[in-house]
Amino acid sequence: MEHRQLGRTGVSVSKLCLGAMMFGAWGTTDHDESIRIIHRALEAGINFIDTADIYSQGESEVIVGKALAGGKRDNVVLATKVWGQMGDDPNRGGVSRRWIIQEVESSLRRLGTDWIDLYQVHRYEPGIDIEETLGALTDLVHQGKIRYIGTSAFPASAIVEAQWAARDRRLQRFVTEQPPYSILARGIEADVLPTCRRHGMGVISWSPLSGGWLSGRYRKQGDVPTPMSEARRRLADRYDLALPANQRKLDAADQLGQLADEAGIPLIQLAIAFAANHPAVTAPIIGPRTMEHLESQLPAADIVLDQAVLARIDEIVPPGVNLNPADGGWVNPDLEPAARRR
């Protein structure tokens, strides 16, 4: 599998990153099966694994740790995240110095490793001083517990602010960003991706299948669309077909399915290849729940989309557009009524 440089770090990572969110209670509950999926990904040439403390409340990290035991850890670029609420105590979450210093130890223990290659802030917290977060992460780098730091779903303005704070205070800078990116959610093309390129940051984009919308299952069947599962109902703003934004996604997914058929490429692979095709993207994250999912996604690493296909995609979903704003990964609190009205 092709490898790419992770931003300006000099670290080489595979063109696809294995996301571990679906290993554990949120997806595949059988640890042995999850481990087999991870080992198959490693055999296929993937050397980059991404997880988070919040995934199944730490169970995903435990599974990844088991899979990398026995000598596999040294050859893997291992990434995890901090921010999600890990208990009822309000201080067991967020990106305060207090929590970061405490939680990194738990992640190291669950992962069964002495160091984390890439430690990421899972979401932007506008009410927390970025210098506090960077200061804590810098200390962990100096202690050898983490190698690099990154962000996830940060708006472009916050990325720039963090870069400036790191420069001015001589702190470790964020070297990666992990935004949502798919054919149906292209908003980051307008600001986040150019900002990352300007600051030499690697981009590990998530949800190239747009939460399953580009899996091939969401196709119009006469006048009856593909029904939602119970799990999708919990995220109604992103899946409820009664909403106009999701109807637009269904229309686009159906057209993209037809395009994939014409191009002779499975829609799953076309969608992942699209994300990998952007020059600012280092590695899209694939998040298989089953071995079948993994095997259907791996061939995307070898697909290069021609200009005609890319042009047709642009006609279906214009560049820089999120068909549904709920797919943007971060909701700006300044747009909430309480922030706009007196």
C-alpha positions, 0 to 999 in steps of 0.5 A: 500500500502507498505511504504518505508523509504525515504533514511535515513530521517525517512520519510515513503512514499508509494511504488508508488509516484504520479507524477503531470506533466500531470495535467494542460495545459500539460495534463488534463486541467479539474481541477476537473478531475485532483483533482479526480485522486489525491483523488483516488490515496490518497484513494489507499494508495499513500501518496507521490506527486511530481510536479514542478513549470515548469509543465504547468507554475505553474498550476500543483502546483495550482491543487495539492494545491486545491486537498490537501485543506480541511485537506488532506495536513498533511498526504501527503509528498509533493515534488516540484522542482525549475530550469525551466524557468518561464518567459522571464527574464533570471533570472526567472529560474536556481538554483541561490540563487536569484531565489531559494529564490524568487521562493519557495515563488511562489510554496508555494503560488500556493500549498496553504501550509506553507511548502514543504516536499521535494524541489528538484533541477530539473536539474544539472547546472555545471556552478553554484557553488553548494555551492551557491545552497546548501546555499540558500536551507539550509537557507530555511530549517532553515526558516521552508519553506522546510523540505528536499532537493533533486536533479533530473537527476544529474550525479553521479559525481555531486551527490558526489560533492554535498555531499562533499560540504554539509559535508565540509561547514556544509550545508543541504545535498541532501537526494534524487535523481530523475532519469529517470529509466525504462527497456529501460533506465537502465543507472543509474544502473551503477553509479547513483543508487550505488552512491545513496545507498552509500550516503543513498539517497532515489531514486524517479525514473521517467518515468517507462513507458519510456515515453509511450514506455512500455504502450503496444501501441508500438508493431510491427504490421506486418511491420508497427510500431505504429505511433507517435502522434503529441506530440511525434514528438516534441521529435523526438530524443526519438520517431522518428522511423527512428532513429536506437536508437528508432528502438532498443526501438521498438524491445525491447518494442515488446519483453517485450510485449510478455514477459508480455503476457507470464507472465500474467501481463499487460506490464504497470504493469510489467514495473512499478514493474521492477522499484520498484524492484531495491533495491536502488529505493524508489518509482517510479513515476507514471504520469497518465493523466486520471483516466483510466491510474491511475487504470491501474498503481495502481496494479503494487504496489502489483506485485513481479517479479520472477527471471525468468522474471527478467532474461529475461528482462536482456536478452532483455535490458542488465543492465546499458544500455540506448537503446537511450542515449536521454532518460538519462535525462541529456546531458553532455555539455562537449560532445558538439562540442564547448567543445571538439574542438579548 
